[in-house]
């Protein structure tokens, strides 16, 4: 299996297409088309030889050309099912090329991300390839960013909770209106629709107070 880099793509990493098909002429035709459009191509004649390359190369797209014969179609369809059943490979978009209509193909084809009927116009194939790769890259970027965003949101949430708790504590901590020493907060209660903060006796003998939260005024209870 050979990967063919394009000279004009050396300044950036081009998308990798894993091309699977048992027809050498078709493989060569699709390889030339994809390479001339800036992709790297890894070609495999048999599904069995292509499977190890998925984990090794992590292609941006798998392009499978289903054979015209019953045996070739069966092996290719088994390949489709294997790819989409593998946890590491199932997120890689899989584009099928077939001379048979969707109604004539087994249900396994439904596992593929897209199906194009042959003969396929070059511009149609390239358009579909680019669409699937763009979608795949977007999903990968979101997936890679998700853990970091989740961590950031968790940290932000914890900071807000800590700040909120601190603010609540600060609002409860008030100084005695008599001696200006800190009073020990007991509880918050609502009386007649007004919230009051209740405090223990002032340790310096100023008395027993509660604080009217609506108008910000102290009320001496004893």
Rosetta blueprint (number, residue, H / E / L):
1 X L
2 X L
3 X E
4 X E
5 X L
6 X L
7 X H
8 X H
9 X H
10 X L
11 X L
12 X L
13 X L
14 X L
15 X L
16 X E
17 X E
18 X E
19 X E
20 X E
21 X E
22 X L
23 X L
24 X H
25 X H
26 X H
27 X H
28 X H
29 X H
30 X H
31 X H
32 X H
33 X H
34 X H
35 X H
36 X H
37 X L
38 X L
39 X L
40 X E
41 X E
42 X E
43 X E
44 X E
45 X L
46 X L
47 X H
48 X H
49 X H
50 X H
51 X H
52 X H
53 X H
54 X H
55 X H
56 X H
57 X H
58 X L
59 X L
60 X L
61 X E
62 X E
63 X E
64 X E
65 X E
66 X L
67 X L
68 X L
69 X L
70 X H
71 X H
72 X H
73 X H
74 X H
75 X H
76 X H
77 X H
78 X H
79 X H
80 X H
81 X H
82 X H
83 X H
84 X H
85 X H
86 X L
87 X L
88 X L
89 X L
90 X L
91 X L
92 X L
93 X E
94 X E
95 X E
96 X E
97 X E
98 X E
99 X L
100 X L
101 X L
102 X L
103 X L
104 X L
105 X L
106 X L
107 X H
108 X H
109 X H
110 X H
111 X H
112 X L
113 X L
114 X E
115 X E
116 X E
117 X E
118 X L
119 X L
120 X L
121 X L
122 X H
123 X H
124 X H
125 X H
126 X H
127 X H
128 X H
129 X H
130 X H
131 X H
132 X H
133 X H
134 X H
135 X H
136 X H
137 X H
138 X H
139 X H
140 X H
141 X H
142 X H
143 X H
144 X H
145 X H
146 X H
147 X H
148 X H
149 X H
150 X H
151 X H
152 X H
153 X H
154 X H
155 X H
156 X H
157 X H
158 X H
159 X H
160 X H
161 X H
162 X H
163 X H
164 X H
165 X H
166 X H
167 X H
168 X H
169 X H
170 X H
171 X H
172 X H
173 X L
174 X L
175 X E
176 X L
177 X L
178 X L
179 X L
180 X L
181 X L
182 X E
183 X L
184 X L
185 X E
186 X E
187 X E
188 X E
189 X E
190 X E
191 X E
192 X L
193 X L
194 X E
195 X E
196 X E
197 X E
198 X E
199 X E
200 X L
201 X L
202 X L
203 X L
204 X L
205 X L
206 X L
207 X L
208 X L
209 X E
210 X E
211 X E
212 X E
213 X L
214 X L
215 X L
216 X L
217 X E
218 X E
219 X E
220 X E
221 X L
222 X L
